[in-house]
Each structure stands twice: as C-alpha cells, then as structure tokens.
Amino acid sequence: ERMNGRRLVSAVFLTFRFDPAFFEQEVLPVFLDVPLSHAATIKLVQLEDVLRTVTGSIAVYYDENGLTAEARPAKLDVKRIAVRHRTGIFHPKNVFALVEETEPDDAGHRARALLVGCLSANLTQAGWWENVETCHVEEIREGDFTRVRDDVLRFVESLERRLAEKAADGHAALRDVRTFLKRTEQRAQRSTDGRLHTHFFSGASSVADFIEEAAGSSLCDMNLEILSPYFDGGPSSPPLAQLIERFRPREVRVFLPRKDTGEALCDSALYEWVRS
C-alpha cells in the first residue's frame, strides 16, 4: 500500500536469518511492483532489467551465522553485508525504503519519502510466508517533523561506522537514508493531544529505559503481557523483572511458547519464577 504510485530509489534491509534467493525472488519484487513471470529463470532476467532502473542502491545486512540451511545462492546485484557481533547476534529486522512519486508534480519534482518498517520477520520463507509475524511501517515525508528522526539517524550512523570497511560502495544505501533524514526535523514533543508519537528503539539503552523515556510514567499500574517465541536459559528473566520493578503493573501475564507436542519452551525453574 505504501509503495502504491511510487518507485524505489534506495533500500536497506536488516535481518538475522537470511535466504538470499528467497529475498531476491519473493521479497524484493514487493518493492519494485512490476509484472513478473512465474518461471524462476525468466523472473531473474526481468528483475535484473528492473534493478538497472533503480537510481540508488539496495543492501541487505544480516548476521554472519544467519544464512539458513536451505539458503540458495544470490543472483542479482544486491549488496550483501554479513555482520558479526563479538557477543550475541545481529538481530534487527528493519526495512528503510527511500521512495519517490512515479509521476512528477507541475514543477517537475518527484516528492520523496522514507518508509521505515519494523518487523518480527526474517528475510526467509518462514518469516514472510509461514509464521505469524508483526510489522509497523512509519512514513517520513520530505521536511517532516518526526519523533523517530534522531534515533533512526543514530542507528544508521552507528551501523555505518561499525562496518566501514565491509562495503565496496561505502554503504551507499545507508548514506541515502542518512541524507534524507538530515533534511527532516526532530519532533520535540513525545505526544500530542494525549496520543504518543511513534518512537524508534535503536538499541542504545535497555528496553525499560527506552519505554520510560518514550512514555514516562503513563504506563504505570497498567496490565503487562509478554509475548515471546523464546526465553533465555536460567532460573529468572532479568528484563522482565526490570519491567515489573519500573512500571509496577497490576497484573503480569507471560505467554509461554510451546513445542508441537505441547511442552513449554522454557525450563521448570523459569516457569516457577514467572508463576511466583
């Protein structure tokens, strides 16, 4: 819906797990919006032709160990940058798509916008076709006042610095996103008329700190529900304890992910800790 009447200029995709062939044949066409053959070989040739009309760059950043076991090789001219953390994994799942109007206005100008997508889905068949996933898309237009500007800029610039030597094109797609954002303005107010503006979590602080900075004390004494497909090992969950201490919810409910056979995917000690 957001791409309707627009064409892609540049795009940055961030993911943990990555299937290059699935991304090229099934995800990328969503952002190019052209009729394509169902035959894989013909489809690739058509996509090659369409990519030549994209004036900017397209790049995928993925975890170094995130290639899926069934991953097939890439065929198209899309930048692929593997990211390695000294501890943990590279886990953001975002889309930053810089787009412009297909038709120019009376002055010959094609207005641009940045589509910022935050997803739970990896760039895999399971993520896009099989799992139940969530997604929010925020649209930033030229000259907009937006609450997410500074945090997205901080996030993009940090990624660019950390991986400075890893892209032969100097991270051209990230630069295009950064250049556009610098032409927008940071909104000072966290909310307007009681409605909280969208905020972007860049990972620079703890989740509890970010939520408190974004919403203040307005979340205190509410109900807290945790929906997560995974839990860390160990007898307790420090992040959950921190949220409870910080916001003092009236009730806490934790959805326990389960195996196909019905057992909860957490150990008994954690289960007892949550129940208590």
C-alpha positions as CSV (number, residue, x, y, z in Angstrom):
1,E,0.0,0.0,0.0
2,R,2.8,2.4,0.9
3,M,4.6,1.7,-2.4
4,N,1.5,2.5,-4.5
5,G,2.2,5.2,-7.0
6,R,5.9,5.3,-6.0
7,R,9.1,3.8,-7.2
8,L,12.1,2.6,-5.2
9,V,15.2,4.9,-5.0
10,S,17.3,3.0,-2.4
11,A,16.6,0.4,0.3
12,V,18.3,-1.1,3.3
13,F,17.1,-4.4,4.7
14,L,18.2,-5.7,8.1
15,T,17.7,-9.3,9.2
16,F,19.0,-12.1,11.4
17,R,18.3,-15.1,9.3
18,F,18.7,-14.7,5.5
19,D,17.8,-16.7,2.4
20,P,19.3,-14.7,-0.5
21,A,17.4,-16.4,-3.3
22,F,14.0,-16.1,-1.5
23,F,14.7,-12.5,-0.8
24,E,15.5,-11.8,-4.4
25,Q,12.6,-13.7,-5.9
26,E,9.8,-13.1,-3.4
27,V,10.6,-10.1,-1.1
28,L,12.4,-7.6,-3.5
29,P,9.6,-7.7,-6.1
30,V,7.2,-6.2,-3.5
31,F,9.3,-3.0,-3.6
32,L,9.6,-3.0,-7.4
33,D,6.0,-3.5,-8.3
34,V,6.3,-4.8,-11.9
35,P,4.7,-7.8,-13.6
36,L,7.0,-10.8,-13.4
37,S,7.0,-14.3,-14.8
38,H,6.3,-17.2,-12.5
39,A,9.2,-19.1,-14.1
40,A,12.2,-18.5,-11.8
41,T,14.8,-18.1,-14.7
42,I,12.7,-15.6,-16.6
43,K,11.8,-13.8,-13.4
44,L,15.5,-13.3,-12.6
45,V,16.2,-11.8,-16.0
46,Q,13.3,-9.4,-15.6
47,L,14.4,-8.4,-12.1
48,E,17.9,-7.7,-13.5
49,D,16.4,-5.3,-16.0
50,V,14.3,-3.6,-13.4
51,L,17.2,-3.1,-11.0
52,R,19.1,-1.2,-13.6
53,T,16.3,1.5,-13.4
54,V,16.8,1.9,-9.6
55,T,18.9,5.1,-9.2
56,G,20.2,4.3,-5.8
57,S,21.4,1.2,-4.1
58,I,19.9,-1.9,-2.4
59,A,21.7,-3.6,0.5
60,V,21.0,-6.4,3.0
61,Y,22.7,-6.6,6.4
62,Y,22.4,-10.0,8.0
63,D,24.0,-11.9,10.9
64,E,27.2,-13.7,9.8
65,N,25.8,-17.0,11.1
66,G,22.2,-16.3,9.9
67,L,22.2,-17.9,6.5
68,T,19.5,-20.6,6.5
69,A,20.4,-24.2,6.0
70,E,18.2,-24.3,2.8
71,A,19.5,-20.9,1.5
72,R,20.1,-20.8,-2.2
73,P,22.8,-18.5,-3.8
74,A,22.1,-14.9,-4.8
75,K,21.9,-14.0,-8.4
76,L,21.2,-10.2,-8.5
77,D,23.2,-7.1,-8.0
78,V,22.2,-6.5,-4.4
79,K,24.8,-5.7,-1.8
80,R,25.0,-8.3,1.0
81,I,26.9,-7.4,4.2
82,A,27.5,-10.0,6.9
83,V,27.6,-8.6,10.4
84,R,29.4,-10.2,13.3
85,H,29.0,-9.2,17.0
86,R,31.7,-10.1,19.5
87,T,28.9,-11.2,21.8
88,G,25.3,-12.1,20.8
89,I,23.9,-11.8,17.4
90,F,22.8,-9.2,14.8
91,H,19.1,-9.3,15.3
92,P,17.3,-6.2,14.0
93,K,14.6,-6.7,11.3
94,N,14.0,-3.4,9.6
95,V,13.4,-2.0,6.2
96,F,14.4,1.5,5.2
97,A,13.0,2.2,1.8
98,L,13.6,5.5,0.1
99,V,10.9,6.1,-2.5
100,E,9.7,8.8,-4.8
101,E,6.5,9.6,-6.7
102,T,6.3,7.9,-10.0
103,E,4.8,11.0,-11.6
104,P,6.3,14.4,-11.1
105,D,4.3,17.4,-10.0
106,D,3.7,20.5,-12.1
107,A,7.2,21.8,-11.3
108,G,8.8,18.5,-12.4
109,H,9.6,17.4,-8.8
110,R,9.1,13.9,-7.6
111,A,8.4,14.1,-3.9
112,R,10.3,11.6,-1.8
113,A,9.5,9.7,1.4
114,L,11.3,7.2,3.7
115,L,9.4,4.1,4.7
116,V,10.7,2.8,8.0
117,G,9.5,-0.8,8.6
118,C,10.0,-2.6,11.9
119,L,9.2,-6.3,11.6
120,S,9.5,-9.5,13.6
121,A,10.1,-11.5,10.3
122,N,13.4,-12.6,9.0
123,L,14.1,-12.5,5.3
124,T,13.2,-16.1,4.9
125,Q,10.3,-18.1,3.5
126,A,9.2,-19.0,7.1
127,G,9.3,-15.3,8.0
128,W,7.3,-14.0,5.0
129,W,5.1,-16.9,4.1
130,E,4.6,-19.2,7.1
131,N,4.9,-17.7,10.6
132,V,2.6,-15.3,12.3
133,E,4.6,-12.1,12.3
134,T,4.1,-8.4,13.2
135,C,5.1,-5.3,11.3
136,H,4.7,-1.5,11.7
137,V,5.5,0.9,8.9
138,E,6.2,4.6,9.6
139,E,6.3,7.1,6.7
140,I,8.5,10.1,6.8
141,R,8.0,12.7,4.1
142,E,10.3,15.5,2.9
143,G,10.7,18.1,5.6
144,D,8.6,16.2,8.1
145,F,8.7,16.7,11.9
146,T,9.1,13.2,13.2
147,R,9.9,11.8,16.6
148,V,11.9,8.9,15.1
149,R,14.4,11.1,13.2
150,D,17.3,11.3,15.7
151,D,17.1,7.6,16.8
152,V,17.0,6.3,13.3
153,L,19.9,8.5,12.3
154,R,21.9,7.4,15.3
155,F,21.2,3.7,14.5
156,V,22.1,4.1,10.8
157,E,25.3,6.1,11.5
158,S,26.4,3.5,14.1
159,L,25.9,0.7,11.7
160,E,27.8,2.6,9.0
161,R,30.8,3.3,11.4
162,R,31.0,-0.3,12.7
163,L,31.0,-1.8,9.2
164,A,33.0,0.9,7.5
165,E,35.4,-1.5,5.6
166,K,32.8,-4.0,4.7
167,A,31.1,-2.4,1.7
168,A,32.9,-1.6,-1.5
169,D,30.4,1.2,-2.3
170,G,30.9,2.8,1.1
171,H,27.4,1.8,2.3
172,A,25.7,3.9,-0.4
173,A,22.2,2.8,0.6
174,L,22.7,3.7,4.2
175,R,24.1,7.1,3.1
176,D,21.0,7.8,1.0
177,V,18.8,7.1,4.1
178,R,21.0,9.3,6.2
179,T,21.0,12.1,3.7
180,F,17.2,12.1,3.5
181,L,16.7,12.0,7.3
182,K,19.0,15.0,7.7
183,R,16.5,17.0,5.6
184,T,13.8,16.3,8.2
185,E,13.3,17.8,11.7
186,Q,13.2,16.1,15.1
187,R,9.8,16.5,16.8
188,A,10.3,17.7,20.4
189,Q,7.1,16.5,21.9
190,R,6.7,12.9,22.9
191,S,2.9,13.1,22.4
192,T,0.2,15.4,21.0
193,D,-3.4,15.6,22.5
194,G,-2.7,12.5,24.6
195,R,-1.5,10.4,21.7
196,L,2.0,9.1,21.9
197,H,4.1,9.6,18.7
198,T,5.9,6.6,17.2
199,H,9.4,6.2,18.7
200,F,12.3,4.1,17.3
201,F,14.3,1.8,19.6
202,S,17.9,1.9,18.4
203,G,19.3,-0.5,21.0
204,A,21.4,2.3,22.6
205,S,19.7,1.7,26.0
206,S,17.8,-1.0,27.8
207,V,14.2,-1.7,26.8
208,A,12.9,-0.5,30.1
209,D,14.9,2.8,29.9
210,F,13.6,3.3,26.3
211,I,10.0,2.7,27.3
212,E,10.2,5.0,30.2
213,E,11.9,7.8,28.1
214,A,9.2,7.4,25.5
215,A,6.1,7.1,27.7
216,G,7.1,8.4,31.1
217,S,5.0,7.2,34.0
218,S,1.9,6.8,31.9
219,L,2.3,3.1,31.7
220,C,2.5,2.6,35.5
221,D,-0.3,0.4,37.0
222,M,-1.4,-1.0,33.7
223,N,-1.6,-4.7,32.8
224,L,1.6,-6.2,31.3
225,E,1.5,-9.0,28.8
226,I,4.7,-10.6,27.4
227,L,4.5,-12.4,24.0
228,S,7.8,-14.0,23.0
229,P,8.8,-17.1,21.0
230,Y,12.0,-17.6,23.0
231,F,13.3,-17.2,26.6
232,D,16.9,-17.1,27.8
233,G,18.1,-20.0,29.8
234,G,18.3,-19.6,33.6
235,P,16.0,-19.6,36.6
236,S,14.7,-16.0,36.1
237,S,14.3,-13.3,33.5
238,P,16.1,-10.1,34.4
239,P,14.5,-7.9,31.7
240,L,11.0,-8.9,32.9
241,A,12.0,-8.3,36.5
242,Q,13.2,-4.8,35.4
243,L,9.9,-4.0,33.6
244,I,7.9,-5.1,36.6
245,E,10.0,-3.0,39.0
246,R,10.0,0.0,36.8
247,F,6.3,0.2,35.8
248,R,4.5,-1.7,38.7
249,P,1.9,-3.4,36.6
250,R,-1.4,-4.5,38.2
251,E,-1.2,-7.9,36.5
252,V,1.5,-9.7,34.6
253,R,0.8,-12.4,32.0
254,V,3.5,-14.3,30.1
255,F,2.7,-16.3,27.0
256,L,4.8,-19.4,27.2
257,P,5.9,-20.7,23.7
258,R,5.3,-24.4,23.2
259,K,6.7,-27.2,21.2
260,D,4.4,-29.1,18.8
261,T,4.0,-31.7,21.4
262,G,2.7,-29.2,24.0
263,E,5.6,-28.7,26.4
264,A,6.5,-25.1,27.2
265,L,9.8,-24.0,25.7
266,C,11.4,-22.9,29.0
267,D,12.9,-24.8,31.9
268,S,10.9,-25.5,35.1
269,A,12.8,-23.0,37.2
270,L,11.9,-20.2,34.9
271,Y,8.3,-21.3,34.8
272,E,8.1,-21.3,38.7
273,W,9.8,-17.9,38.8
274,V,7.2,-16.5,36.3
275,R,4.3,-18.1,38.2
276,S,5.5,-16.6,41.5
